[in-house]
Amino acid sequence: MSLDEQLTELLAQLGVRMEGREEDEAEHAGAPAEDDEVRGAQRDILGASIRRADAAREAAARAAGEGPPEVSLFQTSREHYGVFYRLDLIGALPQLRVFLPDDDGALKMLCYLVRAALGTPLHDWFLSARTHDGSAAFEDAREVAQQHLLFAVGELMKRLFWHGDIEELRFAEEIEVVRLA
């Protein structure tokens, strides 16, 4: 049974009727097997194109820092009074938001987005761990390891942020910092 037939059968069980299905079957009932092979190849090419487009869309969303976080950690600073952090893993890339108290402005807060710079270990650690096809033991420990690695990366990103010049927005080359509010 072909994938189309399986999908049609599954949808029929759910009460969905495919439009034009009877016409397609009647039209192709006497068609040679070669036409089926061509249609199968076309479906494969279309499927591959859709998968590439989805992967490109996901990569663009990751690069833009969009999408729901896979892991989030919230912390208050022990070294800086009134400062708190939100650390997210979005699309295998760590993001740190630093919230500082501010006497000016309506929010009375400043917010900075800190991301790992492209081509640095901070940027690549999660991507390489995610693409590693490891043993069953590695797979079982992957999520916990990811949380611990995110915590460690967050500590490093915080130190790099505080060693920079907030007023001039000059920071170590391993991070990119943008003032959000």
N, C-alpha and C positions, 0 to 999 in steps of 0.2 A: 504494500500500500504506500503510495507516495505521500510526501509531506502535505501537499495540498489536500489530498483526500482525507488524511488524518485530521487536519485542521477543520475541514468542512464537517466531518463527522462529529468532532468535539463541539463545534459551534452549534450544530443541529441539535445535539443533546441539551444545549443550553437554550434552545428555542430560537436561534439565529438562523435565518435563511439567507444564503448567499445569492445575490442578484446575478442573473445571467448564467448561472451554473448549468442549468439544463441545456441552454443554447450552446455553451462551450462543449459539453459532452457530446451533443448531437453533431456539432460541426466537426469535431475531431475524432469521432468514433471510428471512421475508416482511415484515418491519417496513418502514414507509415511511422514506424518506431523512430526513424531519423528525426522527425519533427519533435518528438518527445525529448530526444537527446538535445536538440537545439534549444528548446524551451528550458530544459534543465540547466544547460550551460548559461543561458541568459539569466535565469533565477540565481545561479551561483555568482555570476558577475554582479548582479544587482545587490545581492546580499553582502558581498565583499565591499562594494561601494558604500552601502549603508553603514557597515561596521567601521570603515575608515572615516566616514563623516562623523559618526558618533564618537569615535576616539579623538578626532580633531576637535570636536565641540567640547568634550570633557577636558582635553588638554588646554584649550583656550579658557575654559571656566576656571581651571586650576591656576593658570597663569594670572588670571584676573582676581583670583582669591574668592571666587564665587562658589556657591553650593553649600550644602549643610556640612557642618564639621563632623568628622568621624569620631573625634575625641576632643573634649573640652576640659580644661582645668582652670579653676579660679583660685587666686591667691591674694593675700594682702602682703605688703612688703614689710619685712622686719627691719630693713635699713633706712627706709624713707617714710616718714610719717604721712599718713593719709593717702598713700599710693596703693593702688591695687592693679592686678594683672588678670588678663584673660588670655589663655594659651589654647590655640585651636590647631588641629590637624585637618586641613582641608585639601582633598585631592592629593594626599601624600606630601603636602608641603606645610611646614610649621608657620604659624602666624602668632605674633604676640601683640596684644593691645595693652598699652601702658596708660593708665588713668591717673592724672595728677590733679591735686586740688589747685584752684586758681581763684584769686579774689576778683578778677575782672570777668565780664561776660555774663550772659544769662545762665549758662550751665554751671558756672563756678567750677568747671572741670576742663582740663586739657586732655586730649586723647591722641596717642601716637600709634600708628600701625607699623610694626617691625616685622619684616620678612627676610628670609634667607636669600642672599644674593645668588644669582645664577652662576653656576660653575664652582660653587664652594661646597665643601663637605656637608655643611648645614642643609643645603638645598638637595643634595643627592642621597643622603643616608636613608630616608624613608622610601624613596623611589627604588633604590637598589634592594632594600629589604623586602619591599612589596613584590618585586619581580622575581626574586629568588624562589625557585621551585625546589623546596627542601624536603627533608624527611618528614614522616608523620609526627615525630617528636617536635621538630621545628614548627610545623603547622599548628600543633597544639599550643605552643608557647608564643606564637607570633603576636597575638593581641596584647598579652601582658608585656612582652618585650617592647612593643610599640608604645605603650603607655609610659614605661620607664624611660625609653629613649626620648619621648616627647618631653618628659620632665627635665631630663638632662640638657636637651637642646634649649629648652626654655630658660634654664639657669644661665647657659652660655649667652643666649640672646639678651637677657637682662643685663649681664655684665658688660657686653659690648655696647648696649644702649647707654648705660650710665657712664661709660668711659668716653662717650662722644660729647659733642657740644650741642645741646638742645636748642639754644638760641640761634645758632648758625646752621642747624640741621646738618652737621658734619659728624659722620660716624665711621666706624671701622668698615673696611671694604667687604667684609663677610655679611653685612646686613644692609638692607634698604629701609629707610624710615620716612614715613609720610605723616604729617600732622593732619588728623581727621577733624578735630574740633578744638 
